[in-house]
Amino acid sequence: MKKSTVIVMLAIMAVAMMASVAFASEGGSSDAAMNYFGMAVLGCGLAVGLAGLGTGIGMGSGLGRACEGVARNPGVSNKIMTTLIVGLAIIESLAIYALVVALIVLFTDPFKVLAG
């Protein structure tokens, strides 16, 4: 990547990370529930983003290898296609699992249980 592109991306990330500081309340007390939900949102976003990144890389790699296999030996394309579809479904289930866990963390209210 070009140096200017990296600098622009880092600047955008810095601005995005400072948004929570800019919109923070002026009160000196820290509300535990708001801190929890803020960290839950941040964690869920990172989890789903990293899961999407990892599964995207895995799917691309698998598809590339399958295309190479079919190009080398077109006679076994049906076997390669079946194995590829099963593998892609398993990889996609990992991303869905990460999304489900993130949604559970996001919508669980631990303070309701503590309050009684």
C-alpha positions in Angstrom: 0.0 0.0 0.0 1.1 3.5 -0.5 2.3 5.5 2.5 -0.4 8.1 2.0 -3.2 5.5 2.0 -1.9 4.0 5.3 -1.7 7.5 6.9 -5.3 8.3 5.8 -6.5 4.9 7.2 -4.8 5.5 10.5 -6.2 9.0 10.7 -9.7 7.7 10.1 -9.3 5.0 12.7 -8.0 7.5 15.3 -11.0 9.8 14.7 -13.4 6.8 15.0 -11.7 5.8 18.3 -12.0 9.3 19.7 -15.8 9.5 19.0 -16.6 8.0 22.3 -14.5 10.5 24.1 -16.1 13.4 22.3 -19.6 12.2 23.1 -18.9 11.3 26.7 -21.1 12.8 29.4 -19.7 15.6 31.5 -20.7 14.0 34.8 -17.8 12.7 36.9 -19.6 9.5 37.9 -19.0 6.4 35.8 -22.2 4.4 35.3 -21.4 0.7 35.4 -24.2 -0.2 33.0 -23.1 2.2 30.4 -19.5 1.1 30.7 -20.6 -2.5 30.2 -22.8 -1.8 27.2 -20.1 0.4 25.6 -17.5 -2.4 26.0 -20.0 -5.0 24.8 -20.7 -3.0 21.6 -17.0 -2.6 21.0 -16.3 -6.2 21.7 -19.2 -7.4 19.5 -18.1 -5.2 16.6 -14.5 -6.5 16.9 -15.6 -10.1 17.2 -17.9 -10.0 14.2 -15.3 -8.1 12.1 -12.5 -10.5 12.9 -14.8 -13.5 12.3 -15.7 -12.0 8.9 -12.1 -11.3 8.0 -11.0 -14.8 9.0 -13.8 -16.6 7.2 -13.4 -14.4 4.1 -9.7 -15.3 3.9 -10.5 -19.0 4.5 -13.2 -19.1 1.8 -11.0 -17.3 -0.7 -8.1 -19.6 -0.1 -10.4 -22.7 -0.4 -12.0 -21.5 -3.5 -8.7 -20.7 -5.1 -7.3 -24.1 -4.3 -10.5 -25.7 -5.7 -10.2 -23.8 -8.9 -6.5 -24.9 -9.2 -7.6 -28.5 -8.6 -10.3 -28.4 -11.3 -7.9 -26.8 -13.7 -5.3 -29.5 -13.2 -7.8 -32.4 -13.3 -11.2 -31.6 -14.8 -12.4 -35.2 -14.4 -12.8 -34.9 -10.7 -14.5 -31.5 -10.7 -17.7 -33.0 -9.2 -15.8 -34.4 -6.2 -13.9 -31.2 -5.7 -17.1 -29.2 -5.9 -18.9 -31.3 -3.3 -16.0 -31.1 -0.9 -15.7 -27.3 -1.5 -19.4 -26.7 -0.8 -19.2 -28.7 2.5 -16.0 -26.8 3.5 -17.5 -23.4 2.7 -20.6 -24.2 4.7 -18.5 -25.2 7.7 -16.4 -22.0 7.4 -19.6 -19.9 7.1 -21.0 -21.6 10.2 -18.0 -20.2 12.2 -19.0 -16.6 11.1 -22.6 -17.2 12.1 -21.5 -18.7 15.4 -19.5 -15.5 16.1 -22.5 -13.4 15.2 -24.8 -15.3 17.5 -22.3 -15.1 20.4 -21.9 -11.3 19.8 -25.7 -10.8 19.8 -26.0 -12.8 23.0 -23.4 -10.6 24.7 -25.0 -7.4 23.2 -28.5 -8.1 24.3 -27.9 -9.8 27.7 -28.6 -7.4 30.6 -26.5 -8.6 33.6 -27.7 -5.6 35.7 -31.4 -6.8 35.5 -30.3 -10.0 37.3 -28.3 -8.1 39.9 -31.2 -5.6 40.6 -33.6 -8.4 41.4 
